[in-house]
Amino acid sequence: MSQKKRLAIFASGTGTNFEAIVTACESGRIPAEVVLLVCDKPAAAVVERAARHGVETFAFQPKSYPSKADMEGAIADRLDKAGVDLVCLAGYMRIVADTLLSRYGGRIINIHPSLLPAFPGTRAVEQALNYGVKVFGVTIHYVDQTVDGGRIIAQRAVPYEGHDLDELFTLVHAAEHELYPATVARLLAGEV
């Protein structure tokens, strides 16, 4: 029997996608284990979620490092120490740069709340709603040097004709919580 793959999840906020991936691993829907949470906001709710699931956390203050390269070097060292096979960004609100990409390029994926290439960057759901689109969505893609521009792995459309941002976020998050774990499982199985 092959050894389970080892995942790290990067998050900056509440951690609902972290929770979706961890519980999918715990239930066997993803043939892997989450071995590390990387969080740039030590007081974020995701840190508490990680503790409840027994996931080791590397929480740090970005300003405590002399440069972004030093910060990413420390992160990559922690990933190496944990034997991480795949990094899943899940609401991590920092742009991944060359230091991390040089060591983990091709092994970092991200979830984004739009049908890329439309509405990259921050506040994508609000941008799409303000633009007047009627089909929103979720994209999972590889991370590269561009902002939300890496190769697309999976997408799911979220039709919505209303104008309530909270209602729309609920629909988008529901799609994320289904698509991200399913895509990680398919990726690890070599299906995508």
Rosetta blueprint (number, residue, H / E / L):
1 M L
2 S L
3 Q L
4 K L
5 K E
6 R E
7 L E
8 A E
9 I E
10 F E
11 A E
12 S L
13 G L
14 T L
15 G L
16 T H
17 N H
18 F H
19 E H
20 A H
21 I H
22 V H
23 T H
24 A H
25 C H
26 E H
27 S H
28 G L
29 R L
30 I L
31 P L
32 A E
33 E E
34 V E
35 V E
36 L E
37 L E
38 V E
39 C E
40 D L
41 K L
42 P L
43 A L
44 A L
45 A H
46 V H
47 V H
48 E H
49 R H
50 A H
51 A H
52 R H
53 H L
54 G L
55 V L
56 E L
57 T E
58 F E
59 A E
60 F L
61 Q L
62 P H
63 K H
64 S H
65 Y L
66 P L
67 S L
68 K H
69 A H
70 D H
71 M H
72 E H
73 G H
74 A H
75 I H
76 A H
77 D H
78 R H
79 L H
80 D H
81 K H
82 A H
83 G L
84 V L
85 D L
86 L E
87 V E
88 C E
89 L E
90 A L
91 G L
92 Y L
93 M L
94 R L
95 I L
96 V L
97 A L
98 D H
99 T H
100 L H
101 L H
102 S H
103 R H
104 Y H
105 G L
106 G L
107 R L
108 I E
109 I E
110 N E
111 I E
112 H E
113 P L
114 S L
115 L L
116 L L
117 P L
118 A L
119 F L
120 P L
121 G L
122 T L
123 R L
124 A H
125 V H
126 E H
127 Q H
128 A H
129 L H
130 N H
131 Y H
132 G L
133 V L
134 K L
135 V E
136 F E
137 G E
138 V E
139 T E
140 I E
141 H E
142 Y E
143 V L
144 D L
145 Q L
146 T L
147 V L
148 D L
149 G L
150 G L
151 R L
152 I E
153 I E
154 A E
155 Q E
156 R E
157 A E
158 V E
159 P E
160 Y L
161 E L
162 G L
163 H L
164 D L
165 L H
166 D H
167 E H
168 L H
169 F H
170 T H
171 L H
172 V H
173 H H
174 A H
175 A H
176 E H
177 H H
178 E H
179 L H
180 Y H
181 P H
182 A H
183 T H
184 V H
185 A H
186 R H
187 L H
188 L H
189 A L
190 G L
191 E L
192 V L
